[in-house]
Amino acid sequence: MDKSIKFRRNVYIILICILLFAIVSQIARSSLILKFTTNNKFVERTEWIEMMNQAQSTKTVSSSSDNHCIVTDSEDSLSNEMEDNFAEVYRYIKQPYTIQDVGKETITMSSCSAVIMISSLEKMGDYIEDIEHYVDNGGHFFLARMDHPGNVLTQIYRKLGINNYWFVIGNTDVRFTSNLLIGQKDVVFEDDYFYNDSLSLELDSASKLLATGKDQTPLIWEVDYGEGSFMVYNGNNLGMKANRGLVVGCISLMIPNYIYPVFNSKIFYIDDYPAPMSQEINVQLYNEYRKNIAAFFKDIWWPDMIKAARKYDLKYTAVAIQDYNDDVTYPFGSMHKDDFTNLIVYGREVLKSGGEIGIHGYNHQPLQFRKDIADFYEYKKWESIDDIEASIEEVVEYMAQAFPNYSPVSYVPPSNIISEEGRKALVEKWPDFRVISSLYEEDPLDYAYVQEYEIASDGIIEMPRVTSGYADAADTKWLEANVMTSLGIISHFIHPDDIFDTHRSGDKNWSQLYEGFESMLHRMEVTYPWLRAQTSSEAALSMGYVLSSQITRNTSDNQVEVSITNQAVTQYFILRTEKKIGKLVDCNVNKIDENTYLVTADSEHFTIELK
């Protein structure tokens, strides 16, 4: 054969291959790929209705063999605040309990597998001998608050592991000498955010110190007494939502071989993305990158975000904005072609990266009617429910045009604000609405939509976001650590435009922000490598089944046995034990910290042998 002919044939083959590759690549980059993108499994109505029905029938029931007794004082405001907080903790860990009000009834401890004291110890003068007898015979007693010392403390302080005490001091620091909060041993938190009133005291040598406060003041410790033990919290702030991890940490270390359910999720939200991109010049960005705002986000910011996602195993849930206008009356302005193109282009990239697209709103005006809230945030209030409903229909249709076979299911309220009427309108006008993600922590202004993790009566998953920002801060690290210990979840959000806000950015440029972002992600990955990366809808569906299940614990010195009612998905648990792990039946166990294990269960019944 003529070598020149053979050469030409090879050249043609190579050219054809290059052409085919180019065609396939172009199709992959075009909106045609969206025709094959679907998330039907997350929007099947029957599945969500079934889950909702299970949730409505699920309650934490009392059990005579595994029942905690929470001692309250209905006449004490701090006790009432703590009772509300502890009720949510116990709902999440699915631990049966009963309430005993020291001001209204006789306190009996004999049938309690643990006693949690959230009334003032000084109200327990008639029960000092009962407490000592209960613990001496194998009971576990958690003193969850420390008040100004009085006659009762004088009678029992040596039993609590205290040698001497003096006066109340202000505490602003927390140093963990243990892993009471998972992954936080030897970590120090220093900020006024942690302020706490504590008793200046000295522990005896038998006490095991778990955390200290300012000037090494003992903050949390446990001490054996007879066959049982005392756990003591030297403070008065366990009524705060941000401190629930301390509650769960104390309970799970106080009670031998304690196991409780967690969500095991890592969710990252990007607010206001995809959204209209400005073509304007920002001086700082232009000096650094020679690009306008839109080009910066396209060529610099988004590639960096994708790089971070690949490196640290993230799945972004990006919640889109249609327009940044201030229209709050129907009819609204016409669609901008460039903005629609951006939605498709950037949305496609989110989906290709394994992420999810949700909805932030037609515009950035929260769905509410209060003028004081609108004025505070420099927003406009909506004038009627009809206008709110029209805006929801507008953005849902807008998303449907961009992604014909993809149904957004997750909603993040602008500025975490939404009225009861606005939330109802979402349910009415958005058929595939399944998840609302606002804020977890309390809002001191009482403007924000603050949530618990739960299934609402209308079937919507309430799944709050916990932390935010591109870098670590003392308060967000504290909140993250507490939520991780109590619930096993990271739920974090960022804004693309943080770089334009000197407060949110800390007056840093993008390279500095990204460096902080990577540092934060690296710390999370090292501390919690076991977490599952999930999108909002993935986490919500799994969470819904976990919330709608019940568990029964049967624990002894040599075995942990758990039964799950309504078990429909893989469920996860944290086991705290000083024993070695032996034979496993229908579960997997992985060590994630000292004497701390992640248990994975695909069966409604599993056992763990302890040696």
Beta strands, then each sheet from edge to edge (+ up, - down):
strand 1: 68-72
strand 2: 97-101
strand 3: 114-117
strand 4: 140-143
strand 5: 162-171
strand 6: 173-176
strand 7: 188-190
strand 8: 196-203
strand 9: 208-212
strand 10: 218-225
strand 11: 228-233
strand 12: 258-262
strand 13: 265-270
strand 14: 316-321
strand 15: 356-361
strand 16: 410-411
strand 17: 435-436
strand 18: 454-455
strand 19: 461-462
strand 20: 467-468
strand 21: 489-494
strand 22: 550-555
strand 23: 559-565
strand 24: 571-576
strand 25: 581-585
strand 26: 588-593
strand 27: 596-601
strand 28: 605-610
sheet 1: 2+ 1+ 3+ 4+ 11+ 10- 9+ 6- 7+
sheet 2: 5+ 8-
sheet 3: 12+ 24- 27+ 26-
sheet 4: 15+ 14+ 13+ 21+ 20+
sheet 5: 16+ 17+ 19+ 18-
sheet 6: 22+ 23- 28+ 25-
end
